[in-house]
Amino acid sequence: MDSDFSFLGMKVFDDDLWKLMIRFTINFLFLTVIIRYVYYKKTPRKNYLFTFYMISVISFFICFALKKFEMEVGMGLGLFAIFGIIRYRTNPMRIREMTYLFLVIGLAVINALAGKLSYIELLFINGIVWFIVFVMENWWLQSNEVDKTITYEKIQNIKPENYEILLADLQDRTGLEIHRIEIGKVDFLRDTAEIKIYYEDLMGTE
């Protein structure tokens, strides 16, 4: 088909379609390997799975479209400052999930704007990112320790000599196998204390 043929001021077909399809396929394959088979295997949170996929896909198409308009890369990337401003009306996202979010956006930007890279270089970049994530998640960082802050009313148990009593009481009341405890703000007027507990997140709960 003639790539110069247009309808209502817009081309019907452009040779860049093949670039779009190949780069999107590479991006989607590595996105799936990292998010579905590394992140989701360790932390089965479907809401984050949906978020990572959709943000990566939309980021990819935004960057590819901006490149067609021949805008400066800096101006295009400036649009992603929106992600630092917009806050979903839910609980704050954990650092681990924020890291994966940055990762999927970063790969999408690289795959969309990699005009001067060869496909071998593009595959190498995606492959090395996947390899590092895989190694970190499966060998170096096998423990999935998370923390939770609770308000505790048995203030006499926060004394250093009562640590074992405090630990046993918290484990009995929460049903969690707590690794360690940190004492935060203490309110002597209400006889309460803020305690941060660290435990293994086996179920991938929020």
C-alpha positions as semicolon CSV with decimal commas, in nm:
position;residue;x (nm);y (nm);z (nm)
1;M;0,000;0,000;0,000
2;D;0,124;0,349;-0,084
3;S;0,242;0,509;0,241
4;D;0,170;0,857;0,098
5;F;-0,201;0,789;0,054
6;S;-0,399;0,998;0,301
7;F;-0,758;1,049;0,404
8;L;-0,882;1,371;0,570
9;G;-0,524;1,487;0,620
10;M;-0,402;1,167;0,786
11;K;-0,202;0,886;0,630
12;V;-0,388;0,559;0,592
13;F;-0,068;0,356;0,623
14;D;0,286;0,433;0,738
15;D;0,598;0,217;0,730
16;D;0,651;0,299;1,098
17;L;0,366;0,060;1,172
18;W;0,611;-0,229;1,150
19;K;0,847;-0,059;1,396
20;L;0,554;0,002;1,628
21;M;0,443;-0,360;1,616
22;I;0,792;-0,507;1,669
23;R;0,886;-0,270;1,953
24;F;0,549;-0,313;2,122
25;T;0,586;-0,691;2,102
26;I;0,931;-0,673;2,263
27;N;0,803;-0,438;2,533
28;F;0,495;-0,651;2,607
29;L;0,690;-0,978;2,619
30;F;0,948;-0,849;2,867
31;L;0,676;-0,670;3,064
32;T;0,494;-1,002;3,100
33;V;0,810;-1,190;3,199
34;I;0,897;-0,935;3,469
35;I;0,551;-0,852;3,604
36;R;0,356;-1,174;3,557
37;Y;0,626;-1,434;3,617
38;V;0,855;-1,254;3,864
39;Y;0,656;-0,991;4,056
40;Y;0,314;-1,161;4,057
41;K;0,465;-1,499;4,144
42;K;0,611;-1,348;4,461
43;T;0,332;-1,102;4,535
44;P;-0,006;-1,196;4,383
45;R;-0,177;-0,856;4,390
46;K;-0,412;-0,835;4,093
47;N;-0,476;-0,462;4,134
48;Y;-0,106;-0,381;4,092
49;L;-0,081;-0,628;3,803
50;F;-0,350;-0,436;3,616
51;T;-0,184;-0,102;3,699
52;F;0,162;-0,208;3,581
53;Y;0,032;-0,345;3,252
54;M;-0,187;-0,049;3,165
55;I;0,065;0,221;3,263
56;S;0,339;0,049;3,064
57;V;0,120;0,009;2,755
58;I;-0,007;0,368;2,766
59;S;0,345;0,503;2,834
60;F;0,475;0,314;2,531
61;F;0,210;0,451;2,295
62;I;0,248;0,807;2,431
63;C;0,623;0,801;2,369
64;F;0,589;0,649;2,024
65;A;0,329;0,911;1,928
66;L;0,544;1,196;2,065
67;K;0,836;1,070;1,860
68;K;0,621;1,090;1,547
69;F;0,555;1,455;1,628
70;E;0,933;1,512;1,648
71;M;0,908;1,665;1,992
72;E;1,216;1,682;2,211
73;V;1,258;1,380;2,431
74;G;1,285;1,602;2,739
75;M;0,948;1,756;2,668
76;G;0,792;1,416;2,615
77;L;0,935;1,272;2,934
78;G;0,808;1,579;3,117
79;L;0,460;1,440;3,073
80;F;0,551;1,154;3,304
81;A;0,582;1,402;3,590
82;I;0,207;1,355;3,604
83;F;0,269;1,021;3,771
84;G;0,451;1,201;4,050
85;I;0,161;1,441;4,102
86;I;-0,144;1,219;4,064
87;R;-0,221;1,007;4,368
88;Y;-0,471;0,725;4,350
89;R;-0,744;0,753;4,613
90;T;-0,618;0,442;4,791
91;N;-0,351;0,352;5,044
92;P;-0,002;0,480;4,955
93;M;0,188;0,248;4,722
94;R;0,476;0,061;4,883
95;I;0,836;0,125;4,779
96;R;0,859;-0,216;4,611
97;E;0,553;-0,151;4,397
98;M;0,676;0,200;4,318
99;T;1,003;0,048;4,197
100;Y;0,819;-0,189;3,965
101;L;0,606;0,102;3,844
102;F;0,918;0,302;3,759
103;L;1,065;-0,006;3,592
104;V;0,768;-0,067;3,360
105;I;0,750;0,302;3,267
106;G;1,124;0,313;3,202
107;L;1,122;0,008;2,976
108;A;0,821;0,141;2,788
109;V;1,001;0,473;2,724
110;I;1,321;0,297;2,610
111;N;1,137;0,058;2,379
112;A;0,928;0,336;2,227
113;L;1,206;0,591;2,171
114;A;1,491;0,356;2,076
115;G;1,521;0,492;1,723
116;K;1,900;0,466;1,695
117;L;1,935;0,132;1,875
118;S;1,950;-0,199;1,696
119;Y;1,700;-0,468;1,787
120;I;1,985;-0,672;1,937
121;E;2,073;-0,381;2,167
122;L;1,707;-0,338;2,255
123;L;1,675;-0,706;2,340
124;F;1,993;-0,687;2,548
125;I;1,862;-0,392;2,752
126;N;1,530;-0,563;2,820
127;G;1,699;-0,894;2,890
128;I;1,952;-0,757;3,138
129;V;1,677;-0,570;3,328
130;W;1,472;-0,890;3,350
131;F;1,779;-1,090;3,461
132;I;1,863;-0,846;3,742
133;V;1,502;-0,841;3,865
134;F;1,482;-1,220;3,849
135;V;1,806;-1,269;4,044
136;M;1,712;-1,010;4,307
137;E;1,367;-1,156;4,364
138;N;1,456;-1,525;4,360
139;W;1,803;-1,545;4,516
140;W;1,917;-1,226;4,684
141;L;1,585;-1,104;4,826
142;Q;1,386;-1,418;4,891
143;S;1,237;-1,276;5,210
144;N;0,928;-1,064;5,152
145;E;0,932;-0,876;5,484
146;V;0,673;-0,604;5,525
147;D;0,582;-0,372;5,809
148;K;0,265;-0,249;5,969
149;T;0,212;0,023;6,229
150;I;-0,041;-0,050;6,503
151;T;-0,166;0,135;6,811
152;Y;-0,095;-0,067;7,125
153;E;-0,268;-0,004;7,457
154;K;-0,074;-0,227;7,700
155;I;0,188;0,038;7,748
156;Q;0,363;-0,145;8,034
157;N;0,479;-0,408;7,784
158;I;0,692;-0,166;7,582
159;K;0,965;-0,167;7,849
160;P;1,286;-0,337;7,729
161;E;1,262;-0,605;7,997
162;N;0,910;-0,695;7,873
163;Y;1,010;-0,745;7,509
164;E;0,931;-1,116;7,503
165;I;0,590;-1,051;7,662
166;L;0,519;-0,779;7,406
167;L;0,625;-1,003;7,116
168;A;0,412;-1,295;7,236
169;D;0,110;-1,072;7,289
170;L;0,135;-0,914;6,944
171;Q;0,181;-1,250;6,772
172;D;-0,118;-1,394;6,957
173;R;-0,344;-1,098;6,872
174;T;-0,236;-1,053;6,509
175;G;-0,175;-1,416;6,417
176;L;0,149;-1,312;6,249
177;E;0,501;-1,446;6,296
178;I;0,669;-1,119;6,385
179;H;1,042;-1,086;6,318
180;R;1,110;-0,763;6,504
181;I;0,941;-0,468;6,667
182;E;1,010;-0,094;6,676
183;I;0,855;0,135;6,935
184;G;0,739;0,467;6,795
185;K;0,542;0,753;6,947
186;V;0,425;0,697;7,305
187;D;0,117;0,876;7,439
188;F;0,119;0,860;7,820
189;L;-0,206;1,056;7,843
190;R;-0,397;0,781;7,658
191;D;-0,163;0,499;7,763
192;T;-0,099;0,398;7,401
193;A;0,206;0,354;7,184
194;E;0,262;0,329;6,810
195;I;0,443;0,006;6,733
196;K;0,582;-0,098;6,394
197;I;0,591;-0,473;6,346
198;Y;0,790;-0,655;6,077
199;Y;0,666;-0,988;5,946
200;E;0,677;-1,219;5,645
201;D;0,407;-1,135;5,389
202;L;0,326;-1,489;5,276
203;M;-0,014;-1,411;5,123
204;G;0,078;-1,091;4,938
205;T;-0,182;-0,892;5,129
206;E;-0,204;-0,515;5,131
